[in-house]
Amino acid sequence: MQTKILTRVIDVDAKRLQNVITFPPSGAFIVDSSIAVEGPQRVSFKFNAAKLKTASRDWRVPPFGQGWFDTVYVDDKIRIAQDIRGDTLIVENDGAPRIFT
């Protein structure tokens, strides 16, 4: 199985974060989180739902975990963040938030 697309959807107005990993041709792992803006750079999150989608069935898995990330750079094309684990994430802006189901 090869990863096709990794997507992170952040909707500050809806207080929602979604991480999606798609697997060709029709699979996906989707994790939903609630978010809270803690300051000018920090956003905290808490996982609240997760599922593995396959061509024939959706498998719900118990979500657990919470954390935060600090946005260290942002412009109209990219955002660079460092998270609670010390990872650095570089994300390209792909337009308005679209939630996966």
C-alpha positions in Angstrom: 0.0 0.0 0.0 1.5 3.4 -1.0 0.5 6.7 0.4 -1.0 9.0 -2.2 -1.8 12.2 -0.3 -1.4 13.5 3.2 -3.7 16.4 3.9 -4.1 18.5 7.0 -7.3 20.7 7.1 -7.3 23.5 9.7 -10.6 25.5 10.0 -10.0 28.0 12.8 -13.5 29.4 12.6 -15.1 25.9 13.1 -12.4 25.0 15.7 -11.6 21.9 13.7 -8.4 20.1 12.6 -8.5 17.0 10.3 -5.6 14.8 9.2 -6.2 12.6 6.2 -3.9 10.0 4.7 -5.3 8.6 1.4 -4.4 5.2 0.0 -5.1 4.4 -3.6 -7.5 3.6 -5.0 -10.2 4.3 -2.4 -8.8 4.0 1.1 -8.2 6.7 3.7 -7.3 7.1 7.4 -9.1 10.2 8.8 -8.6 11.7 12.2 -10.8 14.5 13.5 -9.8 16.9 16.3 -11.1 20.0 18.0 -8.7 22.9 18.3 -8.3 26.0 20.5 -6.1 28.9 19.6 -3.9 29.4 22.7 -1.9 32.4 21.6 -0.5 34.2 18.6 1.4 31.0 17.5 0.1 28.1 19.6 -2.9 25.9 18.7 -3.9 23.0 21.0 -5.8 20.0 19.7 -7.6 17.0 21.0 -8.5 14.0 18.9 -12.2 13.2 18.9 -12.8 10.7 16.1 -10.9 8.4 13.7 -11.7 6.0 11.0 -10.1 3.8 8.4 -12.0 3.8 5.1 -11.7 1.0 2.7 -13.6 0.3 -0.5 -16.0 -2.0 1.3 -16.3 -0.6 4.8 -15.5 2.1 7.3 -13.7 1.0 10.4 -14.0 3.3 13.4 -11.1 3.4 15.7 -10.9 5.0 19.2 -9.2 8.3 19.0 -6.9 9.3 21.8 -4.4 12.0 22.2 -4.0 15.6 22.4 -1.2 18.1 22.0 -0.2 21.4 20.4 1.7 23.0 17.6 3.3 26.4 17.2 3.2 28.1 13.8 6.7 29.5 13.4 6.2 30.9 9.9 3.1 31.5 7.7 2.4 33.3 4.4 -0.2 32.8 1.7 1.5 29.7 0.4 3.1 27.8 3.3 2.9 27.3 7.0 5.8 25.9 9.1 4.9 24.5 12.5 6.7 22.7 15.3 4.7 20.3 17.5 4.7 18.9 21.0 6.9 16.0 19.8 9.5 18.3 18.3 8.6 17.5 14.8 8.7 20.3 12.1 5.8 20.3 9.6 5.8 22.2 6.3 2.3 22.5 4.8 1.3 24.0 1.5 -1.9 26.1 1.4 -4.3 24.4 -1.0 -7.3 26.8 -0.7 -10.3 26.9 1.6 -10.8 24.1 4.2 -12.6 21.1 2.9 -13.6 18.4 5.3 -13.3 14.7 4.4 -16.0 12.2 5.4 
